[in-house]
Structures are given as structure tokens and as C-alpha cells.
Amino acid sequence: MILNWIIQKDIVPLPKSKTPERIRSNFDVFNFGINQADLKVIDQLNDCGGLGLHPDQVDF
């Protein structure tokens, strides 16, 4: 669901997985879409972590 939401927002996801089953499920993201009403609900959820620094503001 989250990969589909990210793709529908025109963001390229970079999922990480080691298990073949999980890798296959990541490719299964195109079997469904999320309607606009549900996208709005998801967009309004509070952030729950997992956010990183903006790459343009980090010295690598």
C-alpha cells in the first residue's frame, strides 16, 4: 500500500529487501490503485518516524 501511495505521488521509492518473497511483493504494487479520497486521508496522517534529512542539506 505504501509503495503504491509513494508512486502515485510521483516519488520514486527505493525499497530494500533480502527475501525473494518480499521482493516479489514489492513488484506487485502495480496491481491496484488508491482512489483520490483515500490518498487525501493518507496524506493527512501524522508522520510516525522514518524521516531523514534532506539530501541537499547533508554533507556526504
Secondary structure as a PSIPRED ss2 file (coil, helix, strand):
# PSIPRED VFORMAT (PSIPRED V4.0)

   1 M C   1.000  0.000  0.000
   2 I H   0.000  1.000  0.000
   3 L H   0.000  1.000  0.000
   4 N H   0.000  1.000  0.000
   5 W H   0.000  1.000  0.000
   6 I H   0.000  1.000  0.000
   7 I H   0.000  1.000  0.000
   8 Q H   0.000  1.000  0.000
   9 K C   1.000  0.000  0.000
  10 D C   1.000  0.000  0.000
  11 I C   1.000  0.000  0.000
  12 V C   1.000  0.000  0.000
  13 P C   1.000  0.000  0.000
  14 L C   1.000  0.000  0.000
  15 P C   1.000  0.000  0.000
  16 K C   1.000  0.000  0.000
  17 S C   1.000  0.000  0.000
  18 K C   1.000  0.000  0.000
  19 T C   1.000  0.000  0.000
  20 P H   0.000  1.000  0.000
  21 E H   0.000  1.000  0.000
  22 R H   0.000  1.000  0.000
  23 I H   0.000  1.000  0.000
  24 R H   0.000  1.000  0.000
  25 S H   0.000  1.000  0.000
  26 N H   0.000  1.000  0.000
  27 F H   0.000  1.000  0.000
  28 D H   0.000  1.000  0.000
  29 V H   0.000  1.000  0.000
  30 F H   0.000  1.000  0.000
  31 N H   0.000  1.000  0.000
  32 F C   1.000  0.000  0.000
  33 G C   1.000  0.000  0.000
  34 I C   1.000  0.000  0.000
  35 N C   1.000  0.000  0.000
  36 Q H   0.000  1.000  0.000
  37 A H   0.000  1.000  0.000
  38 D H   0.000  1.000  0.000
  39 L H   0.000  1.000  0.000
  40 K H   0.000  1.000  0.000
  41 V H   0.000  1.000  0.000
  42 I H   0.000  1.000  0.000
  43 D H   0.000  1.000  0.000
  44 Q C   1.000  0.000  0.000
  45 L C   1.000  0.000  0.000
  46 N C   1.000  0.000  0.000
  47 D C   1.000  0.000  0.000
  48 C C   1.000  0.000  0.000
  49 G C   1.000  0.000  0.000
  50 G C   1.000  0.000  0.000
  51 L C   1.000  0.000  0.000
  52 G C   1.000  0.000  0.000
  53 L C   1.000  0.000  0.000
  54 H C   1.000  0.000  0.000
  55 P H   0.000  1.000  0.000
  56 D H   0.000  1.000  0.000
  57 Q H   0.000  1.000  0.000
  58 V C   1.000  0.000  0.000
  59 D C   1.000  0.000  0.000
  60 F C   1.000  0.000  0.000
